[in-house]
């Protein structure tokens, strides 16, 4: 633990104990995918770190890395149980005497910040991973969510936005101010996403397990199978692609409510023989390394990890021209971007890549270089630690 961190912790707690920090999200997968590296880094810096979310397999995986865990059920929709979650978090925060409560995801973000405010926590922080209010919600819902976010925003000391566009959104909707919001890009662990780790023989074996021949051009998507990921549009587009390129294969990795409807749609479109539904995959880098093209025509996105993971593996990407993907990827340089819900244009972009190996190679190389330059997890962690140091230093100056 650095001397500066120890000094801040002692000044805040009037003891020799370090600064106590609680991170809160809704479900364990968020803690596993997004928070684990941050929690471990803060712990290494000398902070007394704990996290809270729903008790599930992913949360227990994170806890297994030596991170104290407080299980609390936070529903993903508005529910009377929210009052129970607020009370349990309030009681836990008061009992442990946290100096910092740092929230993630929309629902946990509101519930946990409310509990922290009621508990008079010195520092209430929020990482905004996407949009709490968006165009696909009914107007009344947008109005209610906006009012609630503005109210809790006035009780939030500092925000981290994962993109410049998310930062602008927070300010435009009156949830945050220019002076209490910082953009810190999410980062990838390049020790995991490294194509050099996957041999050609291993890749050939995986592709053979998918029933792909040597001349198959494989387009793949890795996603929850839900409507806002645009997988229906992907199937419709691929039907057009397969009519032009009989050696094209589509691999869909993931699970969700649309699994059976998508399989039925592939049958109706006459492409079932060229589409592989391979279910949820643990080894994402290996799947990505076996693709010729990655495509996910999502309708909305918070950050878009999947696209950057594909690019880190050198895979060319086709995606929708939406924020924040227009910030994280450059159309025509690192990816091909098409309008939302436009299967015809999506099919044209995929056909262009299938027919042009040189374009696939160029986009893959450019995308990989940009991801390494801007979205390195070590940069994210360094900036997060500096954010904590700045926030605590400013707070101590204010309280002096």
C-alpha positions, 0 to 999 in steps of 0.5 A, a space after each residue: 500500500 502506498 503512503 498516500 493511500 494509507 494517509 488518505 485512509 487514516 484521515 478518512 477513518 481516524 484509524 490505521 485501517 485503509 479506505 473501505 470501498 464497496 462496489 455494487 452491481 446487479 448480477 455476478 456476471 458483471 462482477 466477473 467480466 467488468 469488475 474483477 480486474 478493478 477490484 483486484 487492482 484496488 485491493 493491491 493498492 491497499 484499499 479494503 475492497 468488498 463487492 455486493 450483487 446477487 448470489 450466483 455462480 459468477 459472484 462466487 467465482 469472483 469471491 474465490 479470488 479473495 474478495 469479500 462478498 455481500 450477497 444482495 438480491 437486486 431485481 433488474 426491473 422495478 419491484 417492491 423488493 427494491 425496498 428490501 435491497 435498499 435496507 439490506 445495503 444501508 444496514 451493511 454499509 453502516 455496519 462496515 463503515 464504508 468510505 466509498 460506495 461505487 455502483 455499476 449498472 442501472 438498477 444497482 446504481 440507483 438502489 445502492 446510491 440511495 442506500 449509500 446516501 441514506 447511510 451518509 457515505 462520504 464518497 458516492 461514485 458511479 460508473 455509467 456503463 451505458 444508457 439508463 434512458 434510451 429510445 426503445 423505452 416508452 415515453 412515460 418510462 423515459 420520463 420517470 427514469 430521467 427524473 430518478 437519475 437526475 435526483 440520484 445524480 445530485 447525490 453522486 459525487 463523481 461519475 466514470 463514463 466508459 465512453 465520451 458519448 456516455 459522458 455527454 449523455 450524462 451531462 445532456 440529461 442533467 444526471 451529471 456535470 462536466 466537472 464531476 464526470 471522467 471518461 475511462 475506457 474499458 480495457 481488455 486483458 491482452 494476455 487472454 485475447 492474443 491470437 498467437 496463443 491459438 495454433 492453426 491445428 487447434 483452430 482447424 479442429 474447432 472449425 471441424 467440430 462446427 462442421 466447416 470444410 476447409 474452404 468455408 468462410 465463417 461469420 460468427 456472433 457471440 451474444 445473449 440471444 435477445 431481441 436488442 442484439 439484432 440476431 434476427 437481422 443477422 439471420 435475415 442478412 445471412 440468408 441473402 449472403 448464403 444465396 450468393 456464397 454457398 461456402 459461407 457458414 454462420 456460427 452463433 454462440 450464446 443462449 437466451 430466450 430467442 434460441 428456439 425462435 432463431 432455429 425455427 427462423 433458420 429453417 424457414 429461411 432455408 439456411 439451417 444447414 449453414 447455421 450452427 448454434 453452438 450455445 454459450 462458450 466459456 473460451 471466447 478467445 478460442 471461438 473468435 480465433 476460428 472466425 473469418 468475420 465477426 458480426 453482431 447487428 445490435 440495436 443498442 450497446 453500452 460499450 461493446 466489449 464483444 466487438 473489441 475482443 474480436 478485433 483484439 484477435 485480429 478478426 474483421 468486424 461488421 456492426 451497426 452504426 450506433 453510439 458508442 460503436 462509432 466511437 470505439 470503431 472507425 467505419 471503413 478503417 477498423 470495421 464496416 458499420 451499417 444502419 440498424 435493422 437493415 438486413 440488405 445493407 448488412 448482407 452487402 457488407 458481409 458479402 464484401 468481406 467474404 469476397 475480399 480476403 485482402 479487405 478482411 486482412 486490412 480491417 483485422 490488422 487495423 482493428 487490432 492495432 487500434 484496440 491495443 492503443 486505446 483499450 488496454 486494461 492496464 491503462 484502464 486500471 491505472 486511470 481508475 487508481 488515479 481517479 480514486 486518488 484524485 477524488 479522495 485528495 479533493 475530498 480531504 482538501 474540502 473537508 480540511 
